[in-house]
Amino acid sequence: MPRFEVSTSIAAPPQRVFDLSLEVEVHTSSMAGSTERAVDGVTSGQLALGDTVTWQARHFGLNWRMTSRISAYDPPGYFVDEQERGPFRRWHHAHHFEPDGRGGTLMRDVIDFAAPLGPLGRLAELLVLDHYMRRLISTRNEHLKGLAEASGP
């Protein structure tokens, strides 16, 4: 099962970065390239522990839906979103927000995922999905960084 981590330094306090990370509108604007939008559950505002949201997006030329739940939540240190229904056999995304000692945040995303379809899914993970998902998370993080740093102290 693939696991990867993406770290992003953000010149904004952990609470601001944590809060922005849970905003539905921030997520959808960060994923504009895949036309991602919230279509069920919490579809606007800030997500909290136990909330579910169904995302619809276009990846690889196909429309996908994924329902995820905020399954762990400890502001402003971390939260976890996990797939309840969707294209993956498993999706577990832990978001960590650590003070960097200079008033900013080290944001770490730790993602464990698995594609369906047994050996064919494993091949897709190795050939396409691992790189694609890293790039998607990095793009999201750069968008979040820009918003957090633009909003001032």
Secondary structure as UniProt FT lines:
FT   STRAND          3..10
FT   HELIX           14..21
FT   HELIX           24..30
FT   HELIX           32..34
FT   STRAND          37..41
FT   TURN            49..50
FT   STRAND          52..59
FT   TURN            60..61
FT   STRAND          62..74
FT   TURN            75..77
FT   STRAND          78..85
FT   STRAND          90..99
FT   STRAND          105..114
FT   HELIX           118..124
FT   HELIX           125..129
FT   HELIX           130..150
//
